[in-house]
Amino acid sequence: MFLTNNFVLPALMVAELYRSRWQIELFFKWLKQHLKIKKFWGTSENAVRIQIYCAIITYCLVVIAKRRIKIERSVYEILQIIGISLTDKTNLRDLFDKSNINNVNERFGYSEPSLFNF
């Protein structure tokens, strides 16, 4: 059952509008899950578009690198490692060949806080 206040539109058109809106919802869900966009920094349409384009480009570049270098990690892990080592001048292939996520964390001084670390 679809609700509408436009009684002129045929039922198939109302169903098509719901389907289109649902596709938009699915796209934003995908954005949040894969591109880690929690909020939009700008308020203008252009700012939102730029942020979405940058996130999609970043995601695509990581997927391309993952396939070319044959990295056996998730896209999330790859983004984590790249985020940690942004200021380090290490070749991507070397970064992923020589270390696992724990070694990268130790190398750059990141560790999980512990309650009993005195």
N, C-alpha and C positions, 0 to 999 in steps of 0.2 A: 504494500500500500504506500503510495506516494502522496504527500500533502502539498497543496499549492493554493495560492489565493488568486491565481490567474485561471479563470474558468474558460478562457477562449482557446488556450493551447490544447491540442489533442493529447491523449494519454501517452502515445509513443514519444512525443516531443518532451513531455515532462520526464519520462523515464530516461531519455537520452541526456537531458540536462543533469539529472541525478548521477548518471554514469560519468559524465564529464567532470562533475565536481568531485566524485569519488577518486578519479584519476589524479586530480590535483592533491587530494589528501594523501594518496599513496606516494606521490612524488615527494611531498614534504616529509613523510615518514622515512622514506629512503634517504633524503638529505640529512635528517637528524641522525640516523643510524650509521650511515657510511661516511659522511663528510664531517661529522662532529660539529655541525652548526647548532649551537645552543641558542643563540640570539643573533639578531641582525644589528650590526654596529651603527649603520646609518638609517635614516628614516625616509629618504627619498627613494623613488623607484630605481634610479640609476645606482645608488649605493647598494641596494639589495641585489640588483642584477650583478654588479661587479663582485660582490662577496660570493654569490652562488657560482659565478663563472670561475673565480679563483679556486674555490673548493673543488669544483668538477675537474678543472685542469690538473690540480694537485693529485687528485685521486687517479686520474688517467695516467699521469706520469709515473706514479708509484706502481700501478698495475703493469705498465709497459716495462719498467725496470725489473719488476718481479719476474716477468716472463723471460726477458732477455738474459738476465743473470741467473735465472732458475733458482730463485730464493725459495726455500721451503718454510716460509713463515707466512702468517696472515698479514693482510694489508695493515691491520691495526698495529701489529708488532713492528712492521717496517716503518710506519709513521712515528712510532714511539722512538725507535732507534735513531731515525733521521732527526727528530726533534731534539734528542739529547746531544747529538753530535753535530749540530749545525755549524758551530764555530771551529770545528776540527777539520783540517784539510786532509781528509782520508778519502781515498777512492771508494766508491760505493761497493765495488766488488770485494775489496780488501776488508771493508767494514763488516760485511756479512759472511765472508769466508772464514775469518779468523776468530770470530767471537759469537757467543750466544747472548741473549738479552741480559743475563746476570753479569757477564764480563763487561758489557757496555756500561751497565749501571755502576760497577765498581771503578771502571776506567775514568768515568766522568764525575765520580764522587756522589752519585745518587744512591741512597739506600732507604729502605722502608723504615719509618720510625718504630722503635720498640718501646713498650711500656717499661720494661725492666732493664733498659740500657742506662747504667749509671756511670 
